[in-house]
């Protein structure tokens, strides 16, 4: 993990946050896509994404239509987007 990896109160939370950041550095995704890829629950991914957003490491620059027609955030790593500019 690098200096930008979040420090969490629990080691498993920090590990899962690191996995989410690694996923988002490769490509943006919805919480469902991230959960499936990392074999985590959607609720866990949502909670960790909110924590990562509060730390300024991820954001949701766009959205898409979910399976039920609702709007769903597409999350991205801030580092990846800033590097592409």
C-alpha positions as CSV (number, residue, x, y, z in Angstrom):
1,X,0.0,0.0,0.0
2,X,1.2,3.5,-0.8
3,X,1.1,6.8,1.2
4,X,-2.4,7.5,-0.3
5,X,-3.9,4.3,1.0
6,X,-6.5,5.1,3.7
7,X,-5.8,4.2,7.3
8,X,-8.9,2.5,8.7
9,X,-9.7,1.5,12.3
10,X,-9.8,-2.2,11.4
11,X,-7.2,-4.0,9.3
12,X,-9.8,-5.8,7.1
13,X,-11.5,-2.5,6.3
14,X,-8.1,-1.1,5.2
15,X,-7.4,-4.2,3.2
16,X,-10.8,-4.0,1.4
17,X,-10.4,-0.2,0.8
18,X,-7.0,-1.0,-0.8
19,X,-8.6,-3.6,-3.0
20,X,-11.3,-1.1,-4.1
21,X,-8.7,1.5,-4.9
22,X,-6.7,-1.0,-6.9
23,X,-9.9,-2.0,-8.9
24,X,-10.8,1.7,-9.5
25,X,-7.3,2.5,-10.7
26,X,-7.9,0.0,-13.6
27,X,-11.4,1.2,-14.5
28,X,-14.4,3.0,-13.1
29,X,-17.3,0.9,-11.9
30,X,-20.6,0.8,-10.0
31,X,-20.7,-0.6,-6.4
32,X,-22.4,-3.8,-7.8
33,X,-19.6,-4.3,-10.3
34,X,-16.9,-3.7,-7.7
35,X,-18.7,-6.0,-5.2
36,X,-18.9,-8.8,-7.8
37,X,-15.2,-8.4,-8.9
38,X,-13.9,-8.4,-5.3
39,X,-16.4,-10.9,-3.9
40,X,-17.7,-8.4,-1.3
41,X,-21.2,-7.5,-0.4
42,X,-22.7,-4.4,-2.0
43,X,-23.4,-2.9,1.4
44,X,-19.8,-3.3,2.4
45,X,-18.6,-1.7,-0.8
46,X,-21.0,1.2,-0.5
47,X,-19.9,1.9,3.0
48,X,-16.2,1.7,2.1
49,X,-16.8,3.9,-1.0
50,X,-18.4,6.6,1.2
51,X,-15.3,6.5,3.5
52,X,-13.0,6.7,0.6
53,X,-15.0,9.6,-0.8
54,X,-14.8,11.4,2.5
55,X,-11.0,10.9,2.4
56,X,-10.9,12.4,-1.1
57,X,-9.6,9.3,-2.8
58,X,-12.6,8.4,-5.0
59,X,-15.6,10.2,-6.5
60,X,-18.5,9.5,-8.7
61,X,-18.0,11.7,-11.8
62,X,-20.9,10.0,-13.7
63,X,-23.9,7.8,-13.3
64,X,-25.7,5.1,-15.3
65,X,-29.1,3.4,-15.2
66,X,-29.3,0.5,-12.8
67,X,-31.1,-2.8,-13.5
68,X,-34.4,-1.3,-12.1
69,X,-34.0,1.9,-14.0
70,X,-32.7,4.0,-11.1
71,X,-29.6,6.2,-11.3
72,X,-26.4,4.5,-10.1
73,X,-23.1,6.1,-9.4
74,X,-20.1,5.1,-11.4
75,X,-17.1,5.4,-9.1
76,X,-13.6,6.4,-10.1
77,X,-10.3,6.8,-8.4
78,X,-9.2,10.5,-8.2
79,X,-5.6,9.6,-9.0
80,X,-6.5,7.9,-12.2
81,X,-8.6,10.8,-13.5
82,X,-6.1,13.4,-12.5
83,X,-3.3,11.4,-14.3
84,X,-5.4,11.2,-17.5
85,X,-5.6,15.0,-17.7
